[in-house]
Amino acid sequence: MAKCGAPTKTGGWCRRKVVTGTSRCPVHQGAWSAYGVAQRKEKEAKEKKRTLRRKR
């Protein structure tokens, strides 16, 4: 399995596994990658369900 390899704050290289079909791990993908957008949409959907339950 491939490793991320992004530079870290400590000066080393990230050793996490990459997301399938990309070259970076979830931490280093960025907010507007396909992975980041999917994660954000999923989180927003869960939050919307939670708020609907509270209103009832």
C-alpha positions in Angstrom: 0.0 0.0 0.0 1.3 3.5 -0.9 2.2 6.1 1.8 1.1 9.7 1.7 4.5 11.4 1.9 3.2 14.9 2.6 5.5 17.1 4.7 4.5 17.3 8.3 4.8 20.1 10.9 7.6 18.2 12.7 9.7 18.1 9.5 9.2 14.5 8.7 7.0 12.8 6.1 3.5 11.5 6.5 3.4 7.7 6.7 -0.4 7.2 6.6 -2.0 5.1 3.8 -3.3 7.0 0.8 -7.0 7.1 -0.1 -7.8 4.8 -3.0 -7.4 6.6 -6.3 -5.5 9.6 -4.9 -1.9 10.3 -3.8 -2.7 11.6 -0.3 -4.2 10.4 3.0 -7.5 11.8 4.4 -5.6 14.3 6.6 -3.6 15.8 3.6 -6.3 15.7 0.9 -7.6 19.2 1.4 -11.1 20.5 1.8 -12.0 20.6 -1.9 -10.8 17.2 -3.0 -13.5 14.6 -3.9 -12.8 12.8 -0.6 -13.1 16.0 1.4 -16.4 17.0 -0.3 -17.9 13.6 0.3 -16.9 13.6 4.0 -18.4 17.1 4.4 -21.7 16.2 2.7 -22.0 13.1 4.9 -21.4 15.2 8.0 -23.9 17.8 7.0 -26.6 15.2 6.3 -26.1 13.6 9.8 -26.3 17.1 11.4 -29.5 17.9 9.4 -31.1 14.6 10.6 -30.1 15.4 14.2 -31.7 18.9 14.1 -34.9 17.5 12.6 -35.2 15.0 15.4 -34.7 17.7 18.0 -37.6 19.8 16.5 -40.1 17.0 16.8 
